[in-house]
Amino acid sequence: MGLEFHDDAIVLSGETGTRLKSHIVGSYYSTWWNITSGGDGLGFSLPTAIVELNAGTGLNFISDTKEVILGSSGHAIELKASNPKTTKLRIALVENHPECFSRLKNVLRKRWPSIKWSERPLTEPSMDVHLIDASLPTAVDIIQSMSLGNSLFFFDPLLYTPWSEIDRVARKRLERYYQTGTEFIVFLFTSDWFRGRGELKPLPTSNDGKWSPDQQKAIEQCDELFGNQNWRKKLLTSDSIGKRMNNLVDLYKLRLHTWFRYVVALPFEPKKDQMYHLFMCSNYEDGASITKKFYVDFTKNSKYTPNNIQGYAKFIKHHPAKKMPGNSRSIEWKILWSIIQYHEEGLCDIECRGLFRIEKNQEARTQALKWLSSEGYLREIKHLTDEWKSSRPDNFYELNWEKIGTNLGIEPPPRLIPLSKPADPFRPIILIVFKDGSQVRMSQGSSLGGLTDEDGMLTNVERVEADISCEVCGTNRRVIAQDIEEVSSDEQEMGPEVFYSAKSDAVCKKCGKDMEIDIELITYAYNTDFHNYNGSNCKLV
Ligand SMILES: C[S@@+](CC[C@H](N)C(=O)[O-])C[C@H]1O[C@@H](n2cnc3c(N)ncnc32)[C@H](O)[C@@H]1O
């Protein structure tokens, strides 16, 4: 596949979801840097690095919409260029394609003339941006010699990253069992393997070895993706594409667990029948939970809000011996609560950083985990990786949600709903929650079928959630409109057109300003429009 350019921007069709991906990764970079640099509290003084392994040119040209946008690497440079507090942030951009590399330099010169950058050999280690035009093995050695501090690596290939390359970077960075300080984002176009794209043909639906040359090639590429053939029996089946995509995501997560305790698969549906995932990998529960929170906020998924007070009351009823005087909590409860709230997939072991923060004494932690396991709140499972055999802890656990549900009345976090076409993240989005617990997101100006009851009305809607921004101080907050009031109804050719108002009052958490938001929904002919809204002292974000 030849590379095409528009000026210095890589030409990509909107179909690939490039716009959405660049936007979300770009926004995430600044959230991630804010936290890992120590934030305001530490004066952003901790060294951090963003490393892109497929940097491109910094700019993308979206041929569908004919617009030039910042690619993810462009966002990284922009963060460095626009925020004076990023002095301890370094950007390393690896691009092995010669034309991309030279255009990346053009973009830097033209767009960010004040940014100081260097090419390898990296003689001046204090540069803002380091450009590396090497293949991955060489690039990894160079990067490793740069002493980067907390680092975020983004693998953003056009098709897929061979496992050997992920493994190579991880092996250099992670020298101890699930070492913290390194995070990966890995992009994978999940649906391509089953629907095909360009030269990649769909994987066959049988594992009988009777494959066409194109299918054989796709299989070999998938072998490269996983670095083994173990995936074949799960993906070369006649199951539905949906099921095989879920299997692919689970298998790939498991592969990434080789190096990372926490792997969050963030789904995106840029178009009907297209699905890609960003796999966010961290060894620090806060890293994984911040990533997830970022996605949940960005896509207006429901927040996970398990009830601490009720859960604790039930816990004490079952285990009165664990009651402590006053407001103190037993180590067992503190650990269990922390895992429920922050540990992606409910995974944990004695070396989790968050558990260490709760109880520094290793023996006390070990005993608490053993107690939680003996009571059925945790289930001991096999380690997710064969690495670290000589140094990993003896016991590895996951939450037993059945027991937690029965004993404490706490449910697991809701499944993530992909950001899909009807909800355009570049316009304000609302979340509609139905009485049966299902949800849908709509962006302003969009229209969706299937939300009404059999009379074409919105009686099934439980509430509308939205994020608003205070017009006085710019602080954001979530509001919930519980009453969906029918305001008026006009008889039209295809039945009634009904106008609804979903209103919510709120007070700005920072400046105390009173705010009101009124969201207008219209149903007509079984379609629902999110037409407009009125904000008093606030706007939807
Ligand atoms: C799609 S680019 C993404 C770049 C960057 N992360 C961004 O968001 O702008 C990923 C990589 O694909 C490579 N590539 C290979 N063949 C390509 C093609 N036909 N079109 C676009 N990129 C291609 C480029 O060298 C680049 O490193």
PDBQT file of the ligand as one rigid body, heavy atoms in Angstrom, charges set to zero:
ROOT
HETATM    1  C1  LIG A 601      -1.586   5.873  10.269  1.00  0.00    +0.000 C 
HETATM    2  S1  LIG A 601      -0.040   6.393  10.749  1.00  0.00    +0.000 S 
HETATM    3  C2  LIG A 601      -0.415   7.127  12.310  1.00  0.00    +0.000 C 
HETATM    4  C3  LIG A 601       0.526   8.198  12.680  1.00  0.00    +0.000 C 
HETATM    5  C4  LIG A 601       0.279   8.936  13.968  1.00  0.00    +0.000 C 
HETATM    6  N1  LIG A 601       0.274   8.096  15.139  1.00  0.00    +0.000 N 
HETATM    7  C5  LIG A 601      -0.935   9.804  13.890  1.00  0.00    +0.000 C 
HETATM    8  O1  LIG A 601      -1.901   9.610  14.595  1.00  0.00    +0.000 OA
HETATM    9  O2  LIG A 601      -0.895  10.725  13.077  1.00  0.00    +0.000 OA
HETATM   10  C6  LIG A 601       0.767   4.978  11.237  1.00  0.00    +0.000 C 
HETATM   11  C7  LIG A 601       1.925   4.497  10.460  1.00  0.00    +0.000 C 
HETATM   12  O3  LIG A 601       1.504   3.851   9.305  1.00  0.00    +0.000 OA
HETATM   13  C8  LIG A 601       2.601   3.799   8.415  1.00  0.00    +0.000 C 
HETATM   14  N2  LIG A 601       2.068   3.494   7.103  1.00  0.00    +0.000 N 
HETATM   15  C9  LIG A 601       2.464   2.463   6.340  1.00  0.00    +0.000 A 
HETATM   16  N3  LIG A 601       1.770   2.414   5.190  1.00  0.00    +0.000 NA
HETATM   17  C10 LIG A 601       0.891   3.406   5.228  1.00  0.00    +0.000 A 
HETATM   18  C11 LIG A 601      -0.138   3.895   4.341  1.00  0.00    +0.000 A 
HETATM   19  N4  LIG A 601      -0.395   3.364   3.169  1.00  0.00    +0.000 N 
HETATM   20  N5  LIG A 601      -0.850   4.963   4.707  1.00  0.00    +0.000 NA
HETATM   21  C12 LIG A 601      -0.622   5.546   5.895  1.00  0.00    +0.000 A 
HETATM   22  N6  LIG A 601       0.328   5.135   6.763  1.00  0.00    +0.000 NA
HETATM   23  C13 LIG A 601       1.080   4.083   6.448  1.00  0.00    +0.000 A 
HETATM   24  C14 LIG A 601       3.282   5.143   8.586  1.00  0.00    +0.000 C 
HETATM   25  O4  LIG A 601       4.665   5.024   8.316  1.00  0.00    +0.000 OA
HETATM   26  C15 LIG A 601       2.993   5.471  10.061  1.00  0.00    +0.000 C 
HETATM   27  O5  LIG A 601       4.092   5.177  10.885  1.00  0.00    +0.000 OA
ENDROOT
TORSDOF 0
